[in-house]
Amino acid sequence: MPILIQSTQMAVSEKNHVSAVYAKNKLKELEISRSQYQVGNIYIGELETLLPNINAAFVKLHKLEKNGFIQLKSVLPVRLTQKNPTQTFEIKTNLIVQVVKEPTGAKGPTLTTNLAIIGDYLILLPFGEGIHISNKVHEQKEKHALKALFTLIKPLSVGLLITKEAYKMTEQELLAEFFTLKKYWSNICNKLKKSSATTLLTKKPDFIRKSIKHFYDKTTTKISIDTNRGVWKIYNLLITGIDKRRPDKLLLEYYDKNISLIKNFYLDGTIYSTLQPRVNLTAGGYIIIEKTEALTAIDVNSGSFSQTTTSRASLLWVNCEAATEIGRQLKLRNLGGIIVVDFIDMDYQRDQMTLLNHFNNVLKKDAADPKIIQLSEIGLVELTRRRQGQNIYDLFGNNCTKCNGLGQFFKFTDVRTAFNIQCVETRPIYCER
């Protein structure tokens, strides 16, 4: 039986690299980090294929994995002035590259050579120049103080970006992080001198630190973690302070090796249900989510909604509830790119604007910055959402044997196997093609 959760809680599985946020017994956020190529990783890559027609290239990062893709215009700014950048490269040339987008579907990771060493408050740009301050720092006096501080200590050979989180930090904290980032880059340079073949130059990102930074806030009352080391990591992070967020009352719960955090929170079952196209709404309606290579199509249906389906208020009610659930599903499934939503048709323009305003307010809470592009003439809402790594279909999907690869199918055992949970139950979902 899954446990009941009434307040805001976090469940973090360091063993499986899964973190989840619950509020009032409902999953609000889900992050699964299982890709070898994490955003921010720095590699020595080998130029394997040049594509002069599109001014791009493929870079080999690992002999057994997909090659990375890089636009040649992002390879060292000094080469942007040349008419034909491909002439400056040769096959088998080594490049130092950084992952800016994780692989999705059949595509490998997207790369750049404009490296960025990211900290909590600062971003070091090894091949950049100057000092740049986030536009979200509005006070001119504060901007001048920050720029003056780092002008005195920053080498001319590197650039620096000061984020909005630096605004309330002390000089000592900012300087400490600057020297930490500088030392981190020096260690990468030392590895670079010793390595000639394709290799990873940076360590894997700290999953717990990433989860706490993204999901923790002062409404969190409990964090469950499945490693003893993870308990101390969380304790140290919150006591030393990420953005000085010191909890007044917070319970840390440790799941030892005899208890599965994934199984106890029923995360395996939740992930399995998230793979299904149909999502039921509380009022009786439902939505259908279909992921394709080019875009994601979402259809809203009234279903068995108890109110009269011709009622103006009822249609608006169902559409607004669907908009709230769609915002939640976009985050849980990590859907990116172009998304088209077909809401139930409404005759009144005022109701359409009410729905769009509600949908826009829902999307504002999403860190992936989705944007509504337009409401088309036939009533379709078109939006875009920034891609953030692999979506849930990439992580757990399989080619469908019923339709020769036109769709996908999912098995509950596949989800449980991914988390090392033994289960003999098989419930495949085949595509309806």
N, C-alpha and C positions, 0 to 999 in steps of 0.2 A: 504493500500500500504506500503510495506517495505521501509525504508529510504535508500537512496544511500550513500555509504561510500567510499570515495576516498582515504583517508589517513589511517594510522594504528590506530585503535580504540579498546577499550575494552567495553564490556557490561557485567555488573555484577549484577545478581539478587540474593540478599541476602535472599529474601523471599523464593525462590525456590532452592537455592544452585546451580545455574547454572552460569558459566562464559564463555564468548566467546571472541575471538580476530578476528577482521576483518582487511583485508588489500586490498585496491582497490576493495571494494565491494564484497569480497570473504571471506568466513569463513575459517580461518587458524587453529584455535585451539578451542577446546570445552571441558569443564570439567563439569560433572554433579556429584554431591556428594549427594547421597540419601540413602546410606547404613547406617544402624545402627552401624555397626562395621567398624570404620575408622582406617586406619593404624596408629599405635602409641598409640591407646587406651589401657589403663591398667585396668585389671579386677581381681577380686577375682573369680576364677573358681572352679568348683567342678568336680573332676575326676569321670566320669560316666562309661566309658567302656575301658578296657585294651585289646590291640591286640598284644599278645606276638609274634605271627608269623612274624609281620612286625615291631616289636619294636616301637609301636606307641600307642596313646590313644585318646579318645574323651573327651572333657572337656565341661561341661555345663556352659554357661555364662548367659543364660536367659531362663526362663521356657517355653517361647513361641517361641523362635527362634532356628535356627539350632545350633547344638553343634560345637565347635571349634575342630580342628585337630592339634595334636602336636606330633612331633617325640621325643621319650624319650631320644635320644642322646642330645637333646637341653635342657633337664631339668636338671639344676644345674650341672656345669662341674665336680664337685667332684664325681659324680656318673658314669662318663664315664669309670672309671677304673674297674668297677664291671662287671663280666661276664654276669650276667642276671639282667639288671636294673629294669625289671618289678617286681622283688621280693621285691623291696624297696617301692613299692606303694600299697595302698589299695583303694578300691572303696570308694567314698564319701570323699576322702582326698581333702582339699582345697589347691589350688595353686595360686600364683600371676603370671599372664600371661599378655603378650602384643600381640596385633594383628600385624602381619607382612605382611599378605595378606588378602584383603577383600574377602568375599564370592563370588563365581562365579558359576552360574548355580545351580546344586543341591548340590554343595560343600559348607561347612561352612567356616568360617575364619581359616586361618593358624596362629598358636600361637607359642610363645617361652617364656621361663622364663629368658632369657638373656636380661634384660630390657635395653632400651636406651632412655634417656630423651633428645630430640633433640631441639637445639636452632638454631639461625641464623648462629653462627660461631663455636659453641662447641656442643659436644654430651657427656652427662654425662652417665657413665656406672655404675649403682649402685652395680652390682655384679661382676664388672670387676676389673682390676688392671693395674697399670702403666699408662704412658702417650704416646699416639700414635698420630703421625702427618701425615696428608694426603700426599701421594706420589706426589701429584700435587704441593706441595710446594718444589721447587727445590733448593733454596738457603740454603746452609748448615748453614750459619751465622744466618739466620732467624729461622731455625729449632732449633738451640741451644738456641737462645734467648727465643723462645716460651716455650721450655721445661724447661728452668731455671725459667721462670716466674711462671709456675704452680707447679713446684716441691716444691716451698716454701709454697704454700697455700693448695694444694690438700691433703685431708685426705688419709691415706694408704688404707682405706676400700673401696674406689671407684676407678674406672678407668675413663680416659678422652680421648676423640678423638677430635683432633683439625682439623677442615676442611680447605679447601683451601680458603674459604671466610674470614678466620681470618688473612690472610696474610697482608692485608692493614689496619687492624683495630688498633686503639691505645690501649695501655695497660689498660687505664681506661675503655674503652668499653668492652674489653675482660673480665676484672675482674668483671664488673657489670653483665655481662651475666652469668659468672660462679656462682656468689652468687645467682642470680635469679634461675638458674637451681637447685642449692643445696637446696634453700628454697622450690622450687616446689616439690622436692623429699621428703623433711621433711613433707610437708603437706600430701603427699600420705601415708607416714608411719603412720601419726596420724590417717588418715581415716582407715588404715589397722587394727590398734589396736581396733577401735570401731566397726568394721564390722566382721561378721562371715559368713553371707550368700553370695551367688553370687551377685556381685554388680560392677558397674563401678566406678573406683577410680579416673579417670581423667575427666575433662570437655571436651566437644566436641571441636575439632580444630576450630580455627577462620577461617571461610571460606574466608573472605575478605583478611585477611593477607596472606593466602595460595595462593589465586589467584594473588595478586599483586606480591608476591615473584616469582611465576612461570612464569607469562606472561608479566609483565610490563618491558619495556625498554625505552630508550631515544627516540625511533622512535614513541612512543605512543603520540598522540596529544589530545586525548579525552577519558574520562572514564565516562560511563553512569552507574548510580546506582539507585536502587529502594527503598532505605531506607535513611532517614535523618541521622541516626546514622552511616550508611555506608559511607556517604560523609565525615564526620569528621574522621572516621577511616582511610580512604585513605589519606586525607590531612595530618594527623599526621604521618602516615607511611612514606610518601614521603618527608615531611619536615624534620623529624628527621633522615630519611635516612635508607633504606635497601641497604646495600653495598654503601651507600652515593650517591644513584642515585637521585639527586635533579633535577627536571624538569625545563627547562628554560621557556617553554610555555606549559601549560597543562590546558585543560578545563574540569571541573567536572560538569556533568549534572545530576540533580536530577529528577527522575520520581516519582511524588506523587502518592497517592493511586488511583487517578482517571484515571491514564494512565498505561497500562500494558507494561512493558519493554519487556517481552517475545513476546507479540503480535506485538509491534511496530517494533522490529528487526526481526520479522517473524522467531523467533527461533523455535517455535512449528512446523512450516512447514518445516524448514530446518532439524530438527531432524526426522520428518516423512519421508522426502526424503532420509535421510541417512540410514533408516531402509530397504530401497529397495535394492534388489540385483544388479540391473543394474545402472551403472553410465556412462553417455554419455561423450565423449571427444569432444573437440571443432573442431577437424579436421574431425569428422564423425565416428570415431571408438567408441568402448565402452568396458567396463570391467564388468564382472559378479563376485560378491563376495558372496560366500556361506560359512556360519559358521556352523561347525559341532562340536560334543563333543570333538573330538580328535585334529582337526586342522582346518585351514581356507584355502579354495581353491579359487584361483583367476584366472579367464580366461580372456585373452585379445583377442579381435576380431577387425578386420579391419572395419567391418560394411559398411557404405556408404562412406568410405574415397574416396575423389574425384580423387586422383592420381591413376595411374595404380598400382594395387595391386601386380604385379610382379616386380615392380621397387625396386631395392635394397635400394635406398635412402628413398623411401616411407615407406618401412617396418620398417626401423630404426627410421624414424620420428614418426610413430604411436607407436612403442614400447617405445621410450623415453618419449613421452607425457603420455603414460599409466603409466610408472614408476613414473613420477612426481605425477600423480593423486593417485596412489596406496599409496605412502608415505603420502599423505594428508589424505586419507581415513583410513589408519591404526590408525592415531592419533584421527580423529573425532569419529571413531567407538570404539576406545580403544581396539583393537584386540591384543591378546597376545598369547604366546605359539608358536606352529609350524605353519608356513605359507608357502604354496606352490603356486608359480605363474607360469602360463603357458603363456609365451609370444608368439607372432606370430613367427613361425619358420624362421630363417635366415640361409642361406647357408654359409656365410663367417664368419670365426672365428674372423676376425678383427672387424666386426660389433657386434658380440656377446660380445667381450671385451669392446667395446665402450659403449654398453648398460649397462653392469655390472658396469663399472666405474661411469656412470651417475646415476644409481640406488643407488650405494653405497654413492655417494655424497648427494643424496636426503635423505637417511636414517640417515646420520650423524647429521642432524638437529633435530632428534627426541630424546627427553630426555629419552625415554624408552629403548634406546640403542639396536636397532635391529641389527642383524648381519647376513650377507649372509653366509650360510654354504657351499654351492656348487652349480654348474650348472650340473645337472645330464646328463646322456648319452642321454636321450630322450628330452633334452632341457628345463627341469623344473628347476626354480630357487627356492632353498630351503633356508628359513631364519627363525630365531627365534626372538621373541620380548618379552621383560620382561612384565609380567602381572602387570597391575596397577589398581587394583580394578575391579569393575563391568563394563563389556562392555555394549554397547547400547542395545544389544539384551536382556541381563539380566534385564535391567531397564524397558524396554517397551514391551517386547515380551510376547506372550500368546501361550498356547498349541493350535495347529491347530485342529479344529473340522472336517476338511475335510479328514485328513489322520491319525486320531487316535493318535496324538502325535508324528508323525515322523517328522513334521516340525513345523513352527510357522506362525502366521499371526499377522498383525499389523493394527490398526485402527487409523485414524487421531483423532477421538474423545478421544481415550485413551491417546494420547500425550497431547491434550489440557486439559483433565480432570486432568492430573498429575500437571498441572500448574494453575488449577482453572480457566480455560477459558471456558466459555459456548459456545458450538457450536453444531448445529444439523446435520452438514454434516458428513456422514459416508463413508469412502473410504477404505474398508478392502483390504489387500493384502494377498491372500492365497498362500501357497506354491504350487508348481507345481508338487506335487507328486500324 
